[in-house]
Amino acid sequence: MTPNITLYHFKNALKTLLIAIIGGFMVQGCKSKQEADQQVGNNAEIQDQNADSDHVAAQKSDTKYILFFGNSLTAGYGLDENESFPALIQQRLDSLKMPYTAINAGLSGETTSGGKNRIDWVLKQKVDVFVLELGANDVLRGLDLKETESNLRAILDKVKVSNPDVKLVLAGMEAPPNMGNEYTRQFAAIYPKLAKEYNAALIPFLLANVATIPSLNLEDGKHPNTAGQFIVRENVWLVLKEMLN
């Protein structure tokens, strides 16, 4: 009886071993399929993320930049940043779904000489449209207009060298009458002269319909208030919109 019991036990043990081996293969096979499915899912998620990143990058590469370079008139002196005319231009661009970003590089107190010294730093970024608004502080200080014109030329030259395809917009300014007829005439003549030479679009007078009107200016009588900024925005937009495509 002992040999038969041993053989019987051996057969059962062998059967159990075979079942365990087959079961192990089946479990492993299920795990492999699950892992494969998981990997496929991960790959698909990565591809989606890459596609989203590519889409964002493409949108950024399509964005064009309008750089407003000027003094306190551009900076929006005395107002919140979002009340300055460059910020109001950005609102207009957004409402029209135009792929442009307006950059406010205005600095209160800036003269044309200061602008000439600062422009290199500002031009470290991409610029598609450059709006130059400087000169008013030169007049307030009674500076030599030959120097003012020379500084404006230097700024425009640097912009063109840095961005050969840039579109230029020049904001014209006027001197107050107390500076004398000849001075005011010479100063006003600088802007159309440079606009013609540099093939720049000209805003005849940035503060048209705003200057000298108390209700549209701050208490200093020199800087547009919130209501005045909207009019300045329209003065700029009338010319700027023709430069955008």
C-alpha positions as CSV (number, residue, x, y, z in Angstrom):
1,M,0.0,0.0,0.0
2,T,2.9,2.4,0.7
3,P,4.2,2.7,-3.0
4,N,0.6,3.4,-4.2
5,I,0.1,6.1,-1.6
6,T,3.4,7.7,-2.5
7,L,2.6,7.6,-6.3
8,Y,-0.9,9.0,-5.6
9,H,0.6,11.8,-3.5
10,F,3.2,12.5,-6.2
11,K,0.6,12.8,-8.9
12,N,-1.5,15.2,-6.8
13,A,1.6,17.3,-6.0
14,L,2.6,17.4,-9.7
15,K,-1.0,18.5,-10.6
16,T,-1.0,21.2,-7.9
17,L,2.4,22.4,-9.2
18,L,1.2,22.6,-12.8
19,I,-1.9,24.5,-11.8
20,A,0.2,27.0,-9.8
21,I,2.6,27.5,-12.7
22,I,-0.3,28.0,-15.2
23,G,-2.0,30.4,-12.8
24,G,1.2,32.3,-12.3
25,F,1.5,32.8,-16.1
26,M,-2.1,33.9,-16.3
27,V,-1.7,36.5,-13.5
28,Q,1.5,37.7,-15.0
29,G,-0.2,38.0,-18.4
30,C,-3.0,40.0,-16.9
31,K,-0.5,42.3,-15.1
32,S,1.4,42.7,-18.4
33,K,-1.8,43.7,-20.2
34,Q,-2.7,46.1,-17.5
35,E,0.8,47.6,-17.5
36,A,0.7,47.9,-21.3
37,D,-2.7,49.6,-21.2
38,Q,-1.5,51.9,-18.5
39,Q,1.6,52.8,-20.6
40,V,-0.5,53.5,-23.6
41,G,-2.7,55.8,-21.5
42,N,0.4,57.5,-20.1
43,N,1.8,58.0,-23.6
44,A,-1.5,59.4,-24.8
45,E,-1.5,61.8,-21.9
46,I,2.0,62.9,-22.6
47,Q,1.2,63.5,-26.2
48,D,-1.8,65.6,-25.2
49,Q,0.3,67.7,-22.9
50,N,2.9,68.1,-25.6
51,A,0.2,69.2,-28.1
52,D,-1.1,71.7,-25.6
53,S,2.4,73.1,-25.0
54,D,3.0,73.3,-28.7
55,H,-0.3,75.2,-29.1
56,V,0.7,77.7,-26.3
57,A,4.1,78.1,-27.9
58,A,2.6,78.7,-31.3
59,Q,0.2,81.3,-29.8
60,K,3.1,83.1,-28.1
61,S,5.2,83.1,-31.3
62,D,2.2,84.6,-33.2
63,T,1.9,87.5,-30.6
64,K,3.2,90.8,-31.8
65,Y,4.4,93.6,-29.5
66,I,3.7,97.3,-29.5
67,L,6.2,99.2,-27.4
68,F,5.1,102.6,-26.1
69,F,8.3,104.6,-25.3
70,G,7.8,107.9,-23.6
71,N,7.6,110.0,-20.5
72,S,4.9,110.6,-17.9
73,L,2.2,111.1,-20.6
74,T,2.8,107.5,-21.7
75,A,3.3,106.2,-18.1
76,G,-0.1,107.5,-17.0
77,Y,1.2,109.9,-14.4
78,G,-1.1,110.2,-11.4
79,L,-3.3,107.3,-12.5
80,D,-3.5,103.6,-12.0
81,E,-1.4,101.7,-14.6
82,N,-4.6,100.3,-16.2
83,E,-5.9,103.8,-16.8
84,S,-2.9,104.9,-19.0
85,F,-3.6,105.1,-22.7
86,P,-1.3,102.2,-23.6
87,A,-3.5,100.0,-21.2
88,L,-6.6,101.4,-22.9
89,I,-5.0,100.5,-26.3
90,Q,-4.6,96.9,-24.9
91,Q,-8.2,96.8,-24.0
92,R,-9.1,97.8,-27.5
93,L,-6.8,95.1,-29.0
94,D,-8.3,92.5,-26.7
95,S,-11.8,93.4,-27.6
96,L,-11.0,93.1,-31.3
97,K,-9.1,89.8,-30.6
98,M,-6.0,91.2,-32.3
99,P,-2.7,89.2,-31.4
100,Y,-0.8,92.2,-30.0
101,T,0.6,93.0,-26.6
102,A,1.0,96.6,-25.6
103,I,4.0,97.3,-23.5
104,N,4.1,100.6,-21.5
105,A,7.7,101.8,-21.3
106,G,6.9,105.3,-20.2
107,L,9.0,106.9,-17.5
108,S,8.0,110.1,-15.7
109,G,10.4,113.0,-16.2
110,E,12.1,111.4,-19.2
111,T,13.8,113.8,-21.7
112,T,14.9,112.8,-25.2
113,S,18.5,112.6,-23.8
114,G,17.3,110.2,-21.1
115,G,15.4,108.2,-23.6
116,K,18.4,107.9,-25.8
117,N,20.4,106.4,-22.9
118,R,17.6,104.1,-21.9
119,I,16.5,102.7,-25.2
120,D,19.2,100.0,-25.5
121,W,17.8,98.3,-22.3
122,V,14.2,98.5,-23.6
123,L,15.2,97.0,-26.9
124,K,16.3,93.7,-25.4
125,Q,12.8,92.4,-26.2
126,K,11.0,91.8,-29.5
127,V,9.3,94.9,-30.9
128,D,7.0,94.9,-33.9
129,V,5.5,98.4,-33.6
130,F,7.4,101.2,-31.8
131,V,5.5,104.3,-30.6
132,L,7.8,107.2,-29.7
133,E,6.5,109.9,-27.4
134,L,9.2,112.2,-26.1
135,G,10.1,115.9,-26.2
136,A,7.7,117.6,-23.9
137,N,10.1,117.7,-21.0
138,D,12.8,119.1,-23.2
139,V,10.4,122.1,-23.9
140,L,9.6,122.5,-20.2
141,R,13.3,122.8,-19.5
142,G,13.9,125.1,-22.5
143,L,16.5,122.7,-24.0
144,D,18.2,123.3,-27.3
145,L,15.8,122.0,-30.0
146,K,18.8,120.8,-32.1
147,E,19.7,118.5,-29.3
148,T,16.1,117.3,-29.0
149,E,15.9,116.4,-32.7
150,S,19.3,114.7,-32.5
151,N,18.3,112.6,-29.6
152,L,15.0,111.6,-31.3
153,R,17.0,110.6,-34.4
154,A,19.4,108.5,-32.2
155,I,16.5,106.6,-30.6
156,L,14.8,105.9,-34.0
157,D,18.2,104.7,-35.5
158,K,18.7,102.3,-32.6
159,V,15.2,100.9,-32.9
160,K,15.7,100.3,-36.7
161,V,19.0,98.6,-36.2
162,S,17.6,96.4,-33.5
163,N,14.4,95.6,-35.4
164,P,14.8,96.2,-39.1
165,D,11.2,95.3,-39.9
166,V,9.7,97.4,-37.1
167,K,6.9,99.8,-37.8
168,L,7.4,103.3,-36.4
169,V,4.8,105.7,-34.9
170,L,5.8,109.2,-33.8
171,A,3.7,111.1,-31.4
172,G,3.8,114.8,-32.2
173,M,3.9,117.4,-29.4
174,E,3.4,121.1,-29.1
175,A,5.2,123.7,-27.0
176,P,3.1,126.0,-24.8
177,P,2.7,129.6,-26.2
178,N,4.8,131.1,-23.4
179,M,7.9,129.6,-25.0
180,G,7.6,132.1,-27.9
181,N,6.4,131.8,-31.4
182,E,9.7,130.8,-33.0
183,Y,10.5,128.2,-30.4
184,T,7.0,126.6,-30.6
185,R,7.1,126.6,-34.4
186,Q,10.5,124.9,-34.5
187,F,9.6,122.4,-31.9
188,A,6.3,121.4,-33.7
189,A,8.2,121.0,-37.0
190,I,10.5,118.3,-35.6
191,Y,7.9,115.6,-35.6
192,P,6.6,115.7,-39.2
193,K,10.1,116.1,-40.4
194,L,11.3,113.0,-38.7
195,A,8.2,111.0,-39.6
196,K,8.9,111.7,-43.2
197,E,12.6,110.8,-43.0
198,Y,12.0,107.5,-41.1
199,N,8.8,106.5,-42.9
200,A,7.0,106.7,-39.6
201,A,3.2,107.2,-39.0
202,L,2.6,110.5,-37.4
203,I,0.1,111.3,-34.6
204,P,-0.2,115.1,-35.3
205,F,-0.6,116.0,-31.6
206,L,-0.9,113.4,-28.9
207,L,-2.9,115.7,-26.6
208,A,-5.4,117.0,-29.2
209,N,-8.7,117.8,-27.6
210,V,-7.2,117.3,-24.2
211,A,-4.5,119.9,-23.6
212,T,-5.6,123.1,-21.8
213,I,-9.0,121.6,-20.9
214,P,-9.2,121.5,-17.1
215,S,-11.9,118.8,-16.9
216,L,-9.7,116.4,-18.9
217,N,-6.5,117.0,-16.9
218,L,-5.2,116.5,-13.4
219,E,-4.8,119.5,-11.1
220,D,-1.4,120.2,-12.5
221,G,-3.0,121.0,-15.9
222,K,-0.3,119.0,-17.7
223,H,-1.3,115.4,-17.4
224,P,-4.6,113.8,-18.7
225,N,-6.9,112.4,-16.1
226,T,-8.9,109.3,-16.6
227,A,-11.4,110.9,-19.0
228,G,-8.5,112.6,-20.9
229,Q,-6.7,109.3,-21.3
230,F,-9.6,107.9,-23.3
231,I,-9.4,110.8,-25.7
232,V,-5.6,110.3,-26.0
233,R,-6.3,106.6,-26.7
234,E,-8.5,107.6,-29.6
235,N,-5.8,110.0,-30.9
236,V,-3.3,107.2,-30.9
237,W,-5.6,104.5,-32.2
238,L,-6.7,106.6,-35.2
239,V,-3.1,106.3,-36.5
240,L,-1.9,103.0,-34.8
241,K,-4.7,100.8,-36.2
242,E,-3.4,101.4,-39.8
243,M,-0.1,99.8,-38.7
244,L,-1.6,96.6,-37.4
245,N,-2.2,93.5,-39.6
